[in-house]
Amino acid sequence: MSCCLLQEWFAVYVELNQQIAALLSAGDEEDLMELKGLQQQLSDVCYRQASQLEFRQNVLQSAHEFHMTAQD
């Protein structure tokens, strides 16, 4: 499940980054600074989310391994 969520987050990140890049190429000087800031915020949020999902996946994997070991 975490893998799918991670893939969804990455797909959204890529799509939004492409949209921002298109706006950057068409924007005026004032818009450029705001869009670059938004692009950085997007990257930061997606990186944090991906890190959290990876951590949760690792915890679940460890719990599963512990459960399997405890049953043996």
Secondary structure as the mmCIF struct_conf table of DSSP 4:
data_model
#
loop_
_struct_conf.conf_type_id
_struct_conf.id
_struct_conf.beg_label_comp_id
_struct_conf.beg_label_asym_id
_struct_conf.beg_label_seq_id
_struct_conf.end_label_comp_id
_struct_conf.end_label_asym_id
_struct_conf.end_label_seq_id
HELX_RH_AL_P HELX_RH_AL_P1 SER A 2 ALA A 26
HELX_RH_AL_P HELX_RH_AL_P2 GLU A 29 GLN A 71
#
